[in-house]
Amino acid sequence: MAENKKDYSYLDKLAVQPEKWNELNKNEFQVMTFRTCFLYGESQNKKMIPVLFQMYEYLKVNTDSTDRVKILTALSASIRKNKPKAIMALFPFIQVEEEGDVIRAASQFFVNLSVISNKEFGSGAKILIELVKDALLDRKSAYILLGLLDINNEKVDKLVSPLKSIIGNEVKSILHNNGITL
């Protein structure tokens, strides 16, 4: 029996109308966020970033981290299956997110999908290392590093190693509390 998929294309117009987001139910908003992230990943249209980040802020307020991980996982699977070059769709889950476990998981997905996208293992890791270098004192950097180290790859570990002398104390503390000593 063929599966009936609901047509959510009407959400695309609402994505740029934040004043109407409250009218959407939780599922509709999550689908809209998924679709907008994926569209950004495909297009990498920088003009979408402010709306995308505002949408993700709204998502954080109106969902719990478990729901966001579900969206992240579904988005990652869709990227892997349909459009490997759309990995930038994961950036709100790394840059806007506050929950460490979500950032950590998104970082892992980003690096692993970059292998499929670019045929080069280190490309995704190098992008995330640059984010950490730009925010050496930011606690989010600790969760990016944890995601990178979870991959357990010698090449990635070598990229992370030089950061040990320059990251901030809070970042070091979070790493230490997660069993990591650089």
N, C-alpha and C positions, 0 to 999 in steps of 0.2 A: 504494500500500500504506500503510495507516495505521501510524503510528509508535507502538510500545508504550512508554509512559512508566511508569517504575517509581514505585510508591507510596512516598513518603518520609514520609508522615504520622506514622509511628511515631517519627520523630526529634523531633517537637514535644514529646513527653513527656520525652524525654531532655535537651532543652535546659535544663531547670531542675534537672538532676541532674549537676552537674559531676563527681561521683565516678565516673560511668559514661562520661565522655567518652573515657577511654583505651581503652575496649572498641570504639570506633568506628574504622573504617578512615578513611584520609585523605579519600576521596571523601564518605563519609557525614558526616564532621565539616564539610566545606566546604558541603555541601548544607544541613545543619542551621544553619550560620551564615547562609547566604543566606536561608533561610526565616525565621529569627529576626529578622534585620535588616529584612526586608520587612514582617513582622508589626508590628515596632516602628514602622516608617514609616507603616503604615496606621493604627495605633491611637494612636501617640504616648503610650502608657501609660508614665508616668515610673517606675513600679514595675519595668519591664523593664530599665531602664538598668544597674543593677549586674550583672545576669546577662549582658546583652548585652556590656558592657565586659569582663567576666571571660572570656566566650567569645572575644572578639576577642583578648585577651591570649594565650589558649591557641592561637588560630589563628596569631598572630605567631611563637610558639615552634615550632610544628609545620609551618609552610609557609614557602616563600620568597616574596619580594616579587612575583615573577612570578605565582605562584598567587593571591596576594591581588589583584593587578591584574585577573586573569581574573574573579575573583568580583565585584570592583567593576564591571567592564565589563558582566558579565551582569546584575548587580543594576540598574545604570543603564538598560540596555536594557529590562528587565522593568518598571521604574518608568515609563519613557517610554511603553511600549506598553499597560500594564495599569492603572496607578494613579499618575498624575502627582503627586498630592498626597502620596505616600509618600516624598518626597525626604529626610525625616529619617532614612531607612534608611541613608543614606550617612555619618552622623555618626561611627560608630566608625572609619571609614576616614580621618577628619580628626582626631578627638580622641584616639584610642588609638594609632593607627599611629605608627611611628618613622621609617620609610623616607620620605625626602623625595619621591621620585618618586610614591609611592602617595598621599601627602597632596596633592601638586600636582594629580594627575589627579582625585582625589576632589573637590577644590575646583572644578575646571573643570566636572565633571559636575554638582555641586550648583548652581552658578550657572546653567548652561544648562538644567537641569531645572526650576529655579525659574521660568523664563520660561513654561514649559508649565503648571506647577502654579498659579502666581499671576497669570499674564498681566502680570507686571510684571518687567522685566529686573533692576532693582536690588535686589529683595527678598533674593535669595540672597546677593548680594554684600554687602549691609548686614549680614546675619547673620554672615558670615565676617569682616567688618571689626570687628565687636564682639568676636569671638573673639581677633583680633589685638590689639585694644586692651586686652583682659584679660590678655594675655601678651606684652607688648612686648619682653621679653628672651628669650623662648622660641624656639629654633631652628625649631620647628614653624611658628611665625608666618611665617617666611621662605618656607616652601613653600606656605603658604596664599596669601601675597602673590604668589608666582611663578605659582600657578594662576590667580589673578585677573588678573594682567597678561598671561598667555598668551592670555586671551580677546580681548585687543586691541580693547577697546571704550572709547570716549571717556568715557562715563558712569562706567564702572568705574574707569578711570584717575583720574578726578576724585575718586572716593571714596578711593582709595589715596593720592593725593598728600599730604594733610595728615599722614599718618603718618610721612613722611620725617624729620621733626625729633624724633620721639619714640621711634622704634624703637631697640632696643639694638644694640651694636656687632656682636655675633655675627650678628644678623639682617641688618644692613647688609653684613657680609662675605659671607654666603651669597648675598645678592642680587647683590653685585658679582661674585662668582665665577661667577654665571650670566648675566653680561652686563647686569645691571640697575643703573642708578643712579637713585635717586629724586630 
